[in-house]
């Protein structure tokens, strides 16, 4: 297929998700044809009213190995069509470094946001071949940038230059009492990745004696500097499984459940980890293999979404053959990772290193105030370092479970590749199904795709899903009425081609928790004292006027956050009352409203 024909196919595809998949064909055609004409056709497409075509053309230019293509991509970093900047920054990761392009990428890093993260990834990749160019460019930029957050991002990026040229400026910044603490934190965190340098070790050791945030980060850097490859044990005995969700504060008692981002996934991981570790212990003592299945039968069904059975999977081997023998060992330990403070991370490292069984929790310090998952992409480097630290402290992890296309999975996949940890990925057509729904409803069109993508990052997230699924040792799928069709048409995965690599598992429900809640309510209704949650609910209801307390009560098991729509329900209920409807007259939302519920 010719380059123009490929562009036409993208433009004429019936659905947006189809066009996104056809972009891969365009990239292949661009690589095959090359030459001035291909560059000219793609450059013309950059100004198309079809914004999806413009994005596809940007990515295709990266496949044309010609200096003229580099010039076009470099220019797009400052394009008036701002949605193209992140795509150009990403596409350039497949090119050789250019001095003028490095300067523009550094400018995007300083600006921050999602585009800054993408630019930083490209610069990090370029440090392997041109560390001096990147380091000198960053040092020069720091001379003219004084705003602390921008300096933090530049220093963090400088820390990704592993060559010795970056060590001196990092030491200077880390030890400068006149530098903003946040900027010093970026330097100290980076120094923790530079083993074998006595000056670095001495500087970090001295800073670790300080109190406060900087001292906490320095103490974590000491832990990082002391890490040894031989700490990662060979897979023997019971399995250690790691799972993560970085956008919540997860603990064994679920003390933050329902607040902010501490919703269903945070709750699921606690119940799931308990079920895996607890069921394995019970199964092992009884001589059964109950611990081999992640949500297969027995006890509560909290294991849904993790896989139908680690022991049942056939893992593809490195030669691409049918796979190796299934692993039927029991799950002896589960490590759940979530966000936390630097001090909390230090405590969890010590605790995990001393724990060999059961369900334990690791803290990943993102070196930032808590933000929503949609805004967390710029925290990639801090997330990666924190995840690596916890997995190393565990002494070795046999399996890492990832479940969504977010910054945690992006960072964790890098660590898994580095430490050679098999990954099980729960694949869902997200954001593919959202794109399809918006497309069918007219809320997302070819003329607006780029503008929406600049906020939602649909293109990047769909590519991340495909990458995670392709690199996973095994994938887990949620049931859908037309699962095979949806995975093929939305995600581009034919689950019938290698069925041994996929397992369908329903999302789990911990029936023990439900049964216990019903029992507690029945006992209180029979005259026994209420449990603390029921007492709290009673106190909240007593704030209502007496004449309203016997009206129907609407209860949500979701967190009180605007994305859950509870405010809309309350407004509709209240509106129904004003209009004389059946809502019963008024409503009040009670509980922790999190960050906007």
C-alpha positions as CSV (number, residue, x, y, z in Angstrom):
1,X,0.0,0.0,0.0
2,X,1.4,3.5,-0.9
3,X,1.8,6.2,1.6
4,X,-1.1,8.3,0.3
5,X,-3.3,5.3,0.2
6,X,-2.5,4.5,3.8
7,X,-3.4,8.0,4.8
8,X,-6.7,7.8,2.9
9,X,-7.5,4.5,4.7
10,X,-7.1,6.2,8.1
11,X,-9.2,9.1,7.1
12,X,-12.0,7.0,5.6
13,X,-12.2,4.3,8.3
14,X,-15.7,4.0,9.8
15,X,-14.7,4.3,13.4
16,X,-11.9,6.2,15.2
17,X,-10.5,3.0,16.9
18,X,-10.1,1.5,13.4
19,X,-8.2,4.6,12.3
20,X,-5.9,4.3,15.3
21,X,-5.0,0.7,14.4
22,X,-4.5,1.6,10.8
23,X,-1.8,4.1,11.9
24,X,0.5,1.1,12.4
25,X,0.1,0.2,8.7
26,X,0.9,3.8,7.8
27,X,4.1,3.7,9.9
28,X,5.2,0.4,8.2
29,X,4.5,1.9,4.7
30,X,6.6,5.0,5.7
31,X,9.5,2.9,6.8
32,X,9.3,0.8,3.6
33,X,9.0,3.6,1.1
34,X,11.0,6.5,2.7
35,X,12.4,9.2,0.5
36,X,11.5,12.9,-0.1
37,X,8.0,12.1,-1.5
38,X,7.0,10.2,1.7
39,X,8.2,13.0,3.9
40,X,6.4,15.6,1.7
41,X,3.1,13.7,1.8
42,X,3.3,13.2,5.6
43,X,4.3,16.8,6.2
44,X,1.2,17.9,4.3
45,X,-1.0,15.6,6.4
46,X,0.2,17.4,9.5
47,X,-2.1,20.3,8.7
48,X,-5.1,18.1,7.9
49,X,-8.5,19.0,9.5
50,X,-8.6,15.3,10.4
51,X,-6.6,15.6,13.6
52,X,-6.2,11.9,13.9
53,X,-4.6,11.8,10.5
54,X,-2.2,14.5,11.6
55,X,-1.2,12.5,14.7
56,X,-0.7,9.3,12.6
57,X,1.5,11.3,10.2
58,X,3.6,12.5,13.1
59,X,4.3,9.0,14.3
60,X,4.9,7.8,10.8
61,X,7.6,10.4,10.2
62,X,9.7,8.7,12.9
63,X,10.0,5.7,10.7
64,X,11.5,7.6,7.8
65,X,15.3,7.6,8.4
66,X,16.1,10.8,6.7
67,X,17.5,14.1,8.2
68,X,14.6,15.9,6.6
69,X,12.1,13.9,8.8
70,X,14.1,14.8,11.9
71,X,13.8,18.5,11.0
72,X,10.1,18.2,10.6
73,X,9.7,16.4,13.9
74,X,11.9,18.8,15.7
75,X,9.8,21.7,14.4
76,X,6.6,20.0,15.7
77,X,7.9,20.4,19.3
78,X,6.8,24.0,19.1
79,X,3.9,23.6,16.7
80,X,0.9,25.9,17.0
81,X,-1.2,22.7,17.0
82,X,-0.2,22.0,20.5
83,X,-1.7,18.5,20.5
84,X,1.1,17.4,18.1
85,X,3.9,18.3,20.5
86,X,3.6,15.3,22.7
87,X,3.4,13.0,19.7
88,X,6.5,14.5,18.2
89,X,8.3,14.2,21.5
90,X,7.4,10.6,21.7
91,X,8.2,9.8,18.1
92,X,11.6,11.3,18.4
93,X,12.6,8.6,20.9
94,X,13.0,6.4,17.8
95,X,15.5,8.9,16.2
96,X,19.1,9.7,16.8
97,X,19.8,12.7,19.0
98,X,20.1,16.2,17.5
99,X,21.4,19.2,19.4
100,X,18.7,21.6,18.4
101,X,16.0,19.0,19.2
102,X,17.5,18.3,22.7
103,X,17.1,22.0,23.5
104,X,13.4,21.9,22.5
105,X,12.8,18.7,24.5
106,X,14.4,20.3,27.5
107,X,12.0,23.2,27.2
108,X,9.1,20.9,27.2
109,X,10.4,19.1,30.3
110,X,10.7,22.4,32.1
111,X,7.1,23.3,31.3
112,X,6.0,20.0,32.8
113,X,2.7,18.1,32.4
114,X,2.1,15.0,30.3
115,X,4.1,16.4,27.3
116,X,7.0,17.1,29.7
117,X,7.0,13.5,30.8
118,X,7.0,12.2,27.2
119,X,9.9,14.6,26.4
120,X,11.8,13.3,29.5
121,X,11.4,9.7,28.3
122,X,12.9,10.6,25.0
123,X,15.8,12.4,26.6
124,X,16.4,9.5,28.9
125,X,16.6,7.1,25.9
126,X,19.1,9.5,24.2
127,X,21.4,9.5,27.2
128,X,22.6,6.0,26.3
129,X,24.1,7.2,23.1
130,X,24.7,10.9,23.7
131,X,25.0,11.5,27.5
132,X,27.2,14.6,27.2
133,X,24.8,16.4,24.8
134,X,21.9,15.8,27.1
135,X,23.8,16.7,30.3
136,X,25.3,19.9,28.9
137,X,21.9,21.0,27.6
138,X,20.3,20.4,31.0
139,X,23.1,22.3,32.8
140,X,22.7,25.2,30.5
141,X,18.9,25.3,30.9
142,X,19.3,25.3,34.7
143,X,21.3,28.5,34.5
144,X,18.2,30.4,33.3
145,X,15.5,28.5,35.2
146,X,14.7,29.6,38.7
147,X,11.2,28.4,39.4
148,X,11.5,25.5,41.9
149,X,9.1,23.1,40.1
150,X,10.7,23.6,36.7
151,X,14.2,23.2,38.3
152,X,13.0,20.0,40.0
153,X,12.0,18.6,36.6
154,X,15.3,19.5,35.0
155,X,17.4,18.2,37.8
156,X,15.3,14.9,37.8
157,X,16.0,14.6,34.1
158,X,19.7,15.3,34.7
159,X,19.7,12.4,37.2
160,X,18.7,10.1,34.3
161,X,22.0,10.7,32.7
162,X,23.9,7.7,34.1
163,X,27.3,8.8,32.8
164,X,29.8,10.4,35.2
165,X,29.3,13.8,33.6
166,X,26.1,14.4,35.5
167,X,27.5,13.5,38.9
168,X,29.3,16.8,39.7
169,X,26.3,19.1,39.1
170,X,24.0,16.7,41.0
171,X,26.3,16.8,44.0
172,X,26.5,20.6,43.8
173,X,22.8,21.0,43.8
174,X,22.2,18.4,46.5
175,X,24.7,20.1,48.9
176,X,23.7,23.7,48.2
177,X,21.7,25.0,51.2
178,X,20.6,28.0,49.1
179,X,18.8,25.7,46.7
180,X,15.1,25.1,47.1
181,X,14.5,21.9,49.1
182,X,12.3,20.4,46.4
183,X,15.2,20.8,43.9
184,X,17.7,19.3,46.3
185,X,15.4,16.3,46.8
186,X,15.5,15.7,43.0
187,X,19.3,15.7,43.1
188,X,19.6,13.5,46.2
189,X,17.1,11.0,44.8
190,X,19.2,10.8,41.6
191,X,22.4,10.3,43.6
192,X,20.9,7.2,45.1
193,X,21.1,5.6,41.7
194,X,24.9,6.1,41.4
195,X,26.6,3.2,43.1
196,X,30.3,2.9,43.4
197,X,31.2,6.6,43.8
198,X,32.7,7.5,47.2
199,X,31.9,11.2,46.9
200,X,28.3,10.4,46.3
201,X,28.1,7.9,49.2
202,X,29.7,10.5,51.5
203,X,27.3,13.3,50.5
204,X,24.2,11.2,50.8
205,X,25.4,9.8,54.1
206,X,25.8,13.3,55.5
207,X,22.4,14.4,54.3
208,X,20.8,11.4,55.8
209,X,21.7,12.7,59.2
210,X,19.3,15.7,58.6
211,X,15.7,15.8,59.8
212,X,12.7,16.5,57.6
213,X,11.8,15.7,54.1
214,X,15.3,16.1,52.6
215,X,16.7,13.8,55.3
216,X,14.1,11.2,54.6
217,X,14.8,11.2,50.9
218,X,18.6,10.9,51.7
219,X,18.0,7.9,53.9
220,X,16.1,6.3,51.0
221,X,19.0,7.1,48.7
222,X,21.3,5.3,51.2
223,X,19.1,2.2,50.9
224,X,19.3,2.5,47.1
225,X,23.1,2.8,47.1
226,X,23.4,-0.3,49.3
227,X,21.3,-2.5,47.0
228,X,23.0,-5.5,45.6
229,X,22.0,-7.7,42.6
230,X,22.6,-10.8,44.7
231,X,19.8,-9.7,47.0
232,X,17.3,-11.0,44.5
233,X,16.8,-14.7,45.3
234,X,16.2,-17.4,42.8
235,X,12.5,-18.4,42.6
236,X,12.4,-21.2,45.2
237,X,9.8,-22.2,47.8
238,X,6.5,-20.3,47.9
239,X,5.7,-17.6,45.4
240,X,5.9,-13.9,46.1
241,X,3.4,-11.9,44.2
242,X,3.4,-8.1,43.9
243,X,0.5,-5.9,43.0
244,X,0.2,-2.1,42.9
245,X,-2.1,0.9,42.7
246,X,-0.2,4.1,43.3
247,X,-3.2,6.5,43.4
248,X,-4.4,5.4,46.9
249,X,-3.2,5.1,50.5
250,X,-3.7,1.4,51.0
251,X,-3.3,-0.3,54.4
252,X,-4.5,-3.5,55.9
253,X,-7.3,-1.9,57.9
254,X,-8.5,0.2,54.9
255,X,-8.5,3.3,57.1
256,X,-8.7,5.6,54.0
257,X,-11.3,3.7,52.1
258,X,-13.9,5.9,50.4
259,X,-11.8,9.0,50.6
260,X,-10.4,10.7,47.5
261,X,-8.9,8.0,45.2
262,X,-9.2,5.3,47.8
263,X,-12.0,3.4,46.1
264,X,-12.8,0.0,44.8
265,X,-9.4,-1.0,43.5
266,X,-7.7,-0.1,46.8
267,X,-10.3,-2.2,48.6
268,X,-9.9,-5.1,46.2
269,X,-6.2,-5.3,46.5
270,X,-6.4,-5.6,50.3
271,X,-9.0,-8.3,50.1
272,X,-7.3,-10.0,47.3
273,X,-3.9,-10.0,48.9
274,X,-5.4,-11.4,52.1
275,X,-7.2,-14.1,50.2
276,X,-4.2,-15.2,48.3
277,X,-1.8,-15.3,51.2
278,X,-4.4,-16.7,53.6
279,X,-5.8,-19.3,51.2
280,X,-2.3,-20.5,50.3
281,X,-1.5,-21.0,54.0
282,X,-4.7,-22.9,54.6
283,X,-4.3,-24.9,51.4
284,X,-0.7,-25.8,52.2
285,X,-1.5,-27.0,55.7
286,X,-4.3,-29.1,54.3
287,X,-2.2,-30.6,51.6
288,X,-4.4,-29.0,48.8
289,X,-3.3,-26.8,46.0
290,X,-5.7,-24.0,46.9
291,X,-2.9,-21.5,46.8
292,X,-2.1,-22.1,43.2
293,X,-5.2,-20.3,41.8
294,X,-5.7,-16.6,41.8
295,X,-9.5,-16.5,42.4
296,X,-10.3,-20.1,41.5
297,X,-12.8,-21.5,44.0
298,X,-12.6,-21.9,47.8
299,X,-13.4,-19.3,50.4
300,X,-14.3,-15.9,49.3
301,X,-14.2,-14.9,45.7
302,X,-11.9,-12.0,46.3
303,X,-9.4,-13.2,43.7
304,X,-11.3,-12.1,40.6
305,X,-9.3,-10.2,38.1
306,X,-6.0,-11.6,39.1
307,X,-5.9,-14.7,36.8
308,X,-7.7,-18.0,36.9
309,X,-4.6,-19.7,38.2
310,X,-0.9,-19.1,38.1
311,X,-0.5,-22.8,38.2
312,X,-2.8,-23.2,35.1
313,X,-1.0,-20.8,32.9
314,X,1.5,-21.6,30.2
315,X,4.2,-19.0,30.1
316,X,5.8,-18.2,26.7
317,X,9.5,-18.9,26.9
318,X,12.2,-16.6,25.6
319,X,12.5,-18.6,22.4
320,X,8.9,-17.9,21.5
321,X,7.9,-21.5,21.8
322,X,4.7,-23.0,23.3
323,X,5.8,-22.3,26.8
324,X,7.4,-23.8,29.9
325,X,5.9,-26.1,32.4
326,X,3.3,-24.5,34.7
327,X,4.4,-23.3,38.1
328,X,2.2,-25.0,40.8
329,X,3.9,-23.5,43.9
330,X,1.7,-21.9,46.5
331,X,1.5,-18.1,47.0
332,X,3.3,-17.6,50.3
333,X,3.6,-13.8,50.3
334,X,1.8,-10.9,48.7
335,X,3.3,-7.4,48.5
336,X,0.9,-4.6,47.8
337,X,2.4,-1.3,46.7
338,X,0.7,2.1,47.0
339,X,1.8,5.7,47.4
340,X,3.2,7.0,50.7
341,X,5.6,9.4,52.3
342,X,9.4,9.1,52.1
343,X,9.4,8.2,55.8
344,X,6.7,5.6,55.3
345,X,8.7,4.1,52.4
346,X,11.7,3.7,54.6
347,X,9.7,1.9,57.3
348,X,8.1,-0.4,54.7
349,X,11.5,-1.3,53.2
350,X,12.6,-2.5,56.6
351,X,9.3,-4.3,57.2
352,X,9.2,-6.1,53.8
353,X,12.9,-7.2,54.1
354,X,12.0,-8.9,57.3
355,X,8.8,-10.5,56.1
356,X,8.7,-13.8,54.1
357,X,5.0,-14.8,54.4
358,X,1.6,-13.2,54.5
359,X,0.3,-9.9,53.1
360,X,2.6,-6.9,53.5
361,X,2.5,-3.3,52.2
362,X,5.1,-1.2,50.5
363,X,5.1,2.6,50.2
364,X,6.2,4.3,47.0
365,X,7.0,8.0,47.7
366,X,6.1,10.1,44.6
367,X,7.9,13.1,46.1
368,X,4.8,15.2,45.4
369,X,1.5,16.1,47.0
370,X,-1.2,13.5,46.2
371,X,-2.7,14.0,42.7
372,X,-5.3,12.1,40.7
373,X,-4.3,9.3,38.4
374,X,-4.9,11.5,35.3
375,X,-2.4,14.1,36.6
376,X,0.2,11.6,37.9
377,X,2.1,10.9,34.6
378,X,4.9,13.4,35.5
379,X,5.7,11.3,38.6
380,X,7.0,8.5,36.5
381,X,10.7,8.6,37.6
382,X,9.8,8.8,41.3
383,X,7.4,6.0,40.9
384,X,9.9,3.8,39.1
385,X,12.6,4.3,41.8
386,X,10.1,3.6,44.6
387,X,8.8,0.4,42.9
388,X,12.3,-0.8,42.3
389,X,13.2,-0.2,45.9
390,X,10.3,-2.2,47.3
391,X,10.8,-5.1,44.9
392,X,14.5,-5.3,45.7
393,X,13.7,-5.1,49.4
394,X,11.4,-8.1,49.1
395,X,14.4,-10.3,48.1
396,X,12.8,-11.3,44.9
397,X,9.3,-11.3,43.3
398,X,8.1,-14.2,41.3
399,X,5.2,-12.4,39.6
400,X,4.1,-8.7,39.2
401,X,0.4,-8.0,38.5
402,X,-0.5,-4.9,36.6
403,X,-4.1,-3.9,35.8
404,X,-4.4,-0.6,34.0
405,X,-2.7,1.8,31.7
406,X,-1.5,4.4,34.2
407,X,1.8,5.8,35.4
408,X,2.2,3.0,37.9
409,X,2.0,0.3,35.2
410,X,4.3,2.4,33.0
411,X,6.9,2.6,35.7
412,X,6.5,-0.9,37.0
413,X,6.8,-2.5,33.5
414,X,10.3,-0.8,33.3
415,X,11.3,-2.3,36.6
416,X,9.9,-5.7,35.8
417,X,12.0,-5.7,32.6
418,X,15.1,-4.6,34.5
419,X,14.7,-7.2,37.2
420,X,13.4,-9.9,34.9
421,X,10.1,-10.3,36.8
422,X,7.2,-12.0,34.9
423,X,4.2,-9.8,34.5
424,X,0.5,-10.7,34.5
425,X,-1.5,-7.9,32.9
426,X,-5.3,-7.5,33.3
427,X,-6.4,-6.3,29.8
428,X,-9.5,-4.3,29.4
429,X,-10.6,-2.2,26.4
430,X,-9.8,1.1,28.2
431,X,-9.7,3.7,26.8
432,X,-10.7,1.9,23.6
433,X,-14.3,1.4,24.7
434,X,-14.5,5.1,25.8
435,X,-13.2,6.3,22.5
436,X,-15.8,4.1,20.7
437,X,-18.6,5.3,22.9
438,X,-17.7,8.9,22.4
439,X,-17.3,8.4,18.7
440,X,-20.7,6.7,18.4
441,X,-22.4,9.5,20.4
442,X,-20.7,12.3,18.4
443,X,-18.7,13.6,21.4
444,X,-15.4,12.8,19.7
445,X,-14.8,13.4,16.1
446,X,-11.8,13.5,13.7
447,X,-11.9,17.2,13.9
448,X,-11.6,17.2,17.7
449,X,-9.6,14.1,18.4
450,X,-6.3,15.8,18.9
451,X,-7.7,18.5,21.2
452,X,-9.4,15.9,23.4
453,X,-6.3,13.6,23.2
454,X,-4.2,16.5,24.6
455,X,-6.3,16.2,27.8
456,X,-7.1,12.5,27.9
457,X,-4.0,11.0,26.2
458,X,-6.1,8.4,24.4
459,X,-3.3,7.7,21.9
460,X,-0.6,7.1,24.5
461,X,-2.8,5.0,26.7
462,X,-4.0,2.7,23.9
463,X,-0.4,2.1,22.9
464,X,0.5,1.4,26.5
465,X,-2.2,-1.2,26.8
466,X,-1.0,-2.9,23.6
467,X,2.6,-2.8,24.9
468,X,1.8,-4.2,28.3
469,X,-0.3,-6.9,26.8
470,X,2.3,-7.9,24.3
471,X,5.1,-8.1,26.8
472,X,3.1,-9.9,29.6
473,X,3.8,-13.5,30.4
474,X,0.0,-13.9,30.8
475,X,-3.0,-11.8,30.4
476,X,-6.3,-11.7,32.3
477,X,-9.6,-10.6,30.8
478,X,-12.9,-9.6,32.3
479,X,-16.0,-11.3,31.0
480,X,-17.9,-9.3,28.3
481,X,-20.9,-10.3,26.2
482,X,-18.8,-10.2,23.1
483,X,-15.3,-10.6,24.5
484,X,-13.5,-12.0,21.5
485,X,-15.0,-9.4,19.2
486,X,-14.4,-6.5,21.5
487,X,-10.8,-7.5,22.1
488,X,-10.2,-8.0,18.4
489,X,-12.0,-4.9,17.1
490,X,-11.2,-2.4,20.0
491,X,-7.8,-3.5,21.3
492,X,-6.5,-5.5,18.3
493,X,-5.8,-8.7,20.2
494,X,-7.0,-12.0,18.9
495,X,-7.4,-14.1,22.0
496,X,-8.2,-17.2,20.0
497,X,-4.7,-17.2,18.4
498,X,-2.9,-18.3,21.6
499,X,-5.7,-19.1,24.1
500,X,-3.1,-20.5,26.6
501,X,-1.8,-17.0,27.1
502,X,-5.2,-15.6,28.2
503,X,-7.5,-16.3,31.1
504,X,-11.0,-14.9,31.7
505,X,-11.7,-14.2,35.3
506,X,-14.8,-12.3,36.7
507,X,-14.2,-9.4,39.0
508,X,-14.2,-10.8,42.5
509,X,-16.6,-10.1,45.4
510,X,-15.5,-10.8,48.9
511,X,-18.7,-12.5,50.2
512,X,-17.3,-12.8,53.7
513,X,-17.4,-9.0,54.0
514,X,-21.0,-8.8,52.8
515,X,-22.1,-11.6,55.1
516,X,-20.5,-10.0,58.1
517,X,-22.1,-6.6,57.4
518,X,-25.6,-8.3,57.1
519,X,-25.0,-10.1,60.3
520,X,-23.9,-7.0,62.2
521,X,-27.0,-5.1,61.0
522,X,-29.3,-7.9,62.0
523,X,-27.7,-8.2,65.4
524,X,-28.1,-4.4,66.0
525,X,-31.7,-4.6,64.8
526,X,-32.3,-7.3,67.4
527,X,-31.1,-5.1,70.2
528,X,-27.3,-5.6,70.4
529,X,-25.0,-2.6,70.5
530,X,-24.0,-1.3,67.0
531,X,-20.6,-1.8,65.6
532,X,-18.5,1.4,65.0
533,X,-19.6,1.8,61.4
534,X,-23.3,1.4,62.2
535,X,-22.9,3.8,65.1
536,X,-21.3,6.3,62.8
537,X,-24.2,5.9,60.3
538,X,-26.8,6.3,63.0
539,X,-25.1,9.5,64.2
540,X,-25.1,10.9,60.6
541,X,-28.8,10.1,60.1
542,X,-29.6,11.8,63.4
543,X,-28.4,15.1,61.8
544,X,-31.5,14.9,59.5
545,X,-34.8,16.5,60.6
546,X,-36.8,13.9,62.7
547,X,-39.6,13.8,60.1
548,X,-37.2,12.7,57.4
549,X,-35.4,9.9,59.2
550,X,-37.9,7.2,58.1
551,X,-37.7,8.1,54.4
552,X,-36.0,5.8,52.0
553,X,-32.2,5.8,52.4
554,X,-29.9,5.7,49.4
555,X,-26.6,4.1,50.1
556,X,-23.6,4.1,47.8
557,X,-20.8,1.6,48.2
558,X,-18.5,3.7,46.1
559,X,-16.2,6.5,47.2
560,X,-17.7,9.9,47.4
561,X,-16.0,11.5,44.4
562,X,-17.3,13.5,41.6
563,X,-16.4,10.8,39.0
564,X,-18.9,8.5,40.7
565,X,-21.8,10.8,40.1
566,X,-23.3,10.8,43.6
567,X,-23.8,14.6,43.4
568,X,-25.9,14.1,40.3
569,X,-28.0,11.5,42.1
570,X,-28.5,13.8,45.1
571,X,-29.5,16.7,42.8
572,X,-32.0,14.4,40.9
573,X,-33.5,13.2,44.2
574,X,-33.8,16.7,45.5
575,X,-35.3,17.9,42.2
576,X,-37.8,15.1,42.2
577,X,-38.9,16.2,45.7
578,X,-39.4,19.8,44.6
579,X,-41.4,18.6,41.6
580,X,-43.6,16.4,43.7
581,X,-42.0,13.2,42.4
582,X,-41.4,9.9,44.2
583,X,-38.0,10.9,45.6
584,X,-39.6,11.6,48.9
585,X,-38.4,15.1,49.4
586,X,-34.8,16.2,49.6
587,X,-31.5,14.4,50.2
588,X,-28.2,14.9,51.9
589,X,-24.8,13.4,51.1
590,X,-23.0,12.3,54.2
591,X,-19.5,11.0,54.7
592,X,-16.1,12.0,53.5
593,X,-16.4,13.8,50.2
594,X,-12.8,13.2,49.2
595,X,-11.6,15.6,46.6
596,X,-14.9,16.8,45.2
597,X,-17.6,14.2,45.8
